[in-house]
């Protein structure tokens, strides 16, 4: 496996079964597996898919592993694609679902890909009903954080999904073992903001978390709304003027964004 792909193959059967259970497979499900590797997850996932009457699409970037997978599987219930998920996901979803068919995403992904992939999924016009990923434990912990330790990743991911950590995994569950602990996280799609408004919301949370230890007023200084109006709104919503972004929960961030947008129009 080329080192630059940075993949650590999950080998623990108990963990693999937890991933499959978290997908909650049902008849006619379409499952997109990201980074099939040598097939440690793919084999039991294919078996579970066939039992449920589902169809599996396995995406793998490494040509050598794709050849291995194609030689290994002859089932009509699996489609193996040699591609970089970063270049193919939106097009693949559109082609395979027609923008209507429900589908699920699963993968033991290279950790450097986590942030990029989560952003891609959030921007899909037709989102998966469930996403189950194996990611770095530290990142999973950040995704499920609440106030008073809210953060940018939690505010962005929480806007389009309800996250849940299924299990924590030690390095010895992988081959080769990574230098960090890992976690299986389940993201159930749950849009709390209209799809078309997500980009504007993402820009807003990036602005208020520019410097998390600074107040929201300071972080929004470059915005067009005068600080006095921001102070006024914070007080109106029952917050202190020196409010920091990590002190808000997701619903409060969404409400603040909506109220500030209305104030700008006045």
C-alpha angles and dihedrals in degrees: 000000000000108000093227091067088065097205126160112194117228110230104167109109094203091055091046091053090050089055092051092046090050090057090062093209119213136175116297093012116153112214124194112199115199117210104004092185111175093345102260090138096025096063098055090035090055090049091050091045093053091048090052095043092246132139124234127209113193118201119197128169099198111085093206092056091046089056089050092050095048090051091048100049126052097162122127087218092073133062117193119205127188103215147114106260090216090064101037111035102090092043092044093051092049093049098043099040103030085222089288113064115093117242142172134218125216135170151145091226133190104265095232087063097056101093094042093048094048089051091049092051092048090054096049112116088216109039128200117257090227135014121192117187138169106224141157111296093231091056093046090051090053093049093058096042120127133192133326084038099036113151141185096264093050092047092051099041093042091056092069104023147028106237126209130177108227099185145341119237129204120221093256090069088074138063111248096020113239120228091242138056118256140211138206108229128190119206114193109197108246114158110208091176129043111269093241091053096052096090091054091047092049090053090051096052091045087055097049091045094047088112106008095197092056124080122267089245091057093046092051096049092109091055121098094245113095116243090240090063091048090051090049092051094047091054091045089055091050098257131127119253092241092057117155122209095242089062092067128082121221096264091051092050091051092048092048091051092050094047093047090050090055092048090054089057093055 
